[in-house]
Amino acid sequence: MNSSHALAFPDPAAEEHLLLVDELDQVLGTEEKLRAHRLGVLHRAFSVMIHDAWGRWLLQRRAPVKYHSAGLWTNACCGHPRPGEDTGIAAARRLGEEMGFTCSLTFLTKVRYRSELDQGLIEHELVSVFVGRHHGPVHANPDEADLVRWIAPESLREEMTQQPDNFTVWFKKYVDELWEPLTAMTAASTASVRA
């Protein structure tokens, strides 16, 4: 059964504050988003991986207006929980804001990484990774993504090997480090659809 439904896009002018955390994901305080990325402080984040009934993963190409990593291909959506907001609820909210649909999400694991980005920014995140399945249309917010596509995991890995500069640093990390659990979850989910 498809529990997806379309959502309206949010006001892009809303100011966002991030949750600063320690290595155990305990909240230490908050910081304005852009300042947090200039300072490179560790903060809480999430990423969502979406697949369809055939096991293909949903990718988005980050819009040219994004404040970093613009024009790069990445997973279905990512973002940061607001102060006082549950991370799983935030992931579902952001999926609706970026891709125009929601679906049931399952927590996979947490990943910590630090990487210098373009625009003099530093991404230093403790990321909760979620996986979901979606069968319906995708209505990407043009302020977030200028293109979307579905791709088989094996084709993605081949393309990522041949053209690594076309993908975000965090997405490459997920594919490299979480390949087995991601593909196992995808296979189990698609098998349940076909049973």
Secondary structure, DSSP 8 states (H G I E B T S, - for coil): -----B-----TT---EEEEE-TT--EEEEEEHHHHHHHT--EEEEEEEEE-TTS-EEEEEE-TTSSSSTT-EE-SEEE---TT--HHHHHHHHHHHHHSB---EEEEEEEEEEEE-GGG-EEEEEEEEEEEE--S-----TTTEEEEEEE-HHHHHHHHHH-GGGB-HHHHHHHHHSHHHHHHHHHHHHHHHH-
